[in-house]
Amino acid sequence: MSREGIDKSHQAWLDAMKANDAQALGRLVTEDAVLMHPNQPAVVGRAAVIDWFAGVVKQARTTGVGVPQREVIVAGDWAIERGSFTWKVAPTAGGAPTEDRGNFLAIYQRQTDGAWRVTRNIWNSTLPAPAVA
């Protein structure tokens, strides 16, 4: 039963990304959520997560997202999800679409209403870093 709730939240996360819906993504995180993404300071709190993803959407629209590898470990009201991802985006100002690939680690916490929400999320790209001139 617990795994089903996590799978449902995971799918809702992917759906929110595909829909470029910052509000929907915000409903999937805890009030004190922390997102740790590459090359930027951590994003702390639900409102900040919504603002961050809304900012991403202004720059580039998600055109595809996938999770080719995923494992979940559940321990009581906590769960750890680890896997790999692909994220395809198209710049809103035009230009060539890009794709990132990488790894992620998410920690879920079961809420008093039984819903599983992401409380911590970190990801990194596995693509080579751009060359420094």
Disulfide bonds with the S-S distance in Angstrom:
none
